[in-house]
Every structure is written in structure tokens, then in C-alpha cells.
Amino acid sequence: YNTANGTEALFGNTTGFFNTATGNRALQNNVGGSSNTAVGYSALRNNTTGASNTASGYNTDSGNFSGSVILGRDATATASNQFVVGSPGTVAGAVLQQPGMPQEQMQMPQFDTGGVPEQILLA
């Protein structure tokens, strides 16, 4: 099942499932990507096959990678499993934990918020 709310949201979807698109043109060109959540005008608009992405903000883009969290206007993932905040050039890091890896071996990513004095809390 998919949920779409907005003009042309999930417009091109053919085989993707468990997607949620809220906003005009959200996930518009998605064809087979599944388990994506896109909130905002043109959020994940150009995603066609990327899966398990969560994006919030105008014109966010997964780059057809998977497993990323993408936040803020024009924020774009440049690889799978990224946590991206803000416009291009402000990649906040990648979650680097293999399935089954003990918590104490998890590598914490480096964060760059583009000089904006904000806190990022990971739970």
C-alpha cells in the first residue's frame, strides 16, 4: 500500500510499496522504490528506485540511494545510509553500524552543520 497527498504525489509509482508522500510532487518520479517517506513540495521528487529513505523539506533528494534521512531545503544524499541536514555541502554524516554489531563498536559519524550552531541528538 502507498499513501499520497498532493498534486502528482507518487504519480509515476508502478511497483513501489509502503511509501508515504505528502506534498505536491513528493515522490513524483518514484517507480519501484519502497518504504520511503517524503514530506514537502518536491520531496524525493527524483527518487525512482531508492528505498527506506525519510525526507522532509522542499526539493530534498535521495540520489536514488537508500536508508538515508534527508532534512531541509535542497538537502541531498550522496550515498546510502546518510543523515543529511541542509543544502548541498552540509552532509551531517553516515550511520556506520553493521547489523548485529555491538553498540560499543559502532563508529560515530562526524557532523558538519555548515557553521550553524545547532545540536544534533541521536537516540
Secondary structure, DSSP 8 states (H G I E B T S, - for coil): --EEESTTTTTT-SS--S-EEESTTTTTT-SS--S-EEESTTTTTT-SS--S-EEESTT-B-TT-SS-EEESTT-B-SSSSEEEESSTT-EEEE-B--TT--GGG-B------TT--------
